Amino acid sequence: MADITRRLGWRHLRSAPTAHVRHHRRGRLVHDGPGLSFWFRLLTAALSEVPVDDRELAMTFHARTSDFQDVSVQATVTYRISDPAIAAARLDFSVDPDTGAWRGAPLEQISTLLTETAQQHALDVLARTPLAATLVDGVASVRERISDGLAGEPRLPATGIEVVTARVVAVRPEPDVERALRTPARELIQQEADRATYERRAVAVQRERAIAENELGSKIELARQEEQLVEQRGTNARREAEENAAADGVRAEAEAARAVRLARAEAEAARAVGAARAESQAAWLRVHAEVDAATLHALAVTRLAENLPRIDSVTLSPDVLTGLLARLGRADGEGA
């Protein structure tokens, strides 16, 4: 929208670089171009402002496929006014000289024209296409048909409108139909997910089985080693017992031989002692045989006295003393 200011009965217009302004004064074109700035009088001026920038027009409409399924089409058309003079002559782009606002709604007219033209070509191509093909190739075919249709529409160049590009965002069926169409794909995805889950479980079971087999093999190997250890311990114990028995035998034989040697030595010593004693006794007897009886009696008394305990006092009765004296007298008489 142009910027208009007032000064002493005059008006000053200042437009943007993307707006093409046409100023007629008394039916004669005075100013014509984008981004103009000029003074004008209110009563003699006729102003029109035509935008020349690219504009986006979003549209959404419904169509029916060849198998009678309702679909919605979302598209965007980019256009611009390439000939402002023709557009100002065909459409009402006049502005109020006081406010600078459009007196009519020219952009709405252009939007209606582009929307109906694009919708007509989209309905034409979708009416001959089934729903499955529409969902697969509908975006490309509808975009191509709308672009060709708008490029070949004769009213657009006659109005000074140029279509820059046409884009189709989506072609969607009704929500119920869309959910029904998604069900097989979801089932396939779920089947693939289940298959992957089962395969993962199978791999996990195989790994667990391998781990269990490894553990069982380790236990078997450990039991076998323990058995070998027990056998080796038994062998060692048996060998130790045999060696101890052999050592005990050797020790017993040595002790027996020693005992025999000791017995022999003791026997020889006893024989030698006996012989010596016998010789001594024989010599003693020979000596006593050669000695007279009185001497033997004296020796006997002496030996007896040596072996008797200590006598502090002796009491002699008359009978004993008489007998003793009689014996001594006989002994003296025999000696004489």
Salt bridges, closest charged atoms under 4 A:
ASP3 OD2 - ARG14 NH2 2.71
ASP32 OD1 - HIS20 NE2 2.32
ASP32 OD2 - ARG22 NH1 3.10
ASP53 OD1 - ARG55 NE 3.46
GLU56 OE1 - ARG167 NH2 3.07
ASP70 OD2 - HIS62 ND1 3.76
ASP98 OD1 - ARG11 NE 3.25
ASP124 OD1 - ARG128 NH1 2.58
ASP124 OD2 - ARG145 NH2 2.45
GLU162 OE1 - ARG80 NH2 2.92
ASP176 OD1 - ARG179 NH2 2.25
GLU178 OE2 - ARG172 NH1 3.37
GLU178 OE2 - ARG182 NH2 2.52
GLU192 OE1 - ARG195 NH2 2.56
GLU199 OE2 - ARG195 NH1 2.66
GLU221 OE2 - ARG224 NH2 2.12
ASP248 OD1 - ARG251 NH1 2.53
GLU306 OE1 - ARG303 NE 3.88
ASP312 OD1 - ARG310 NE 3.52
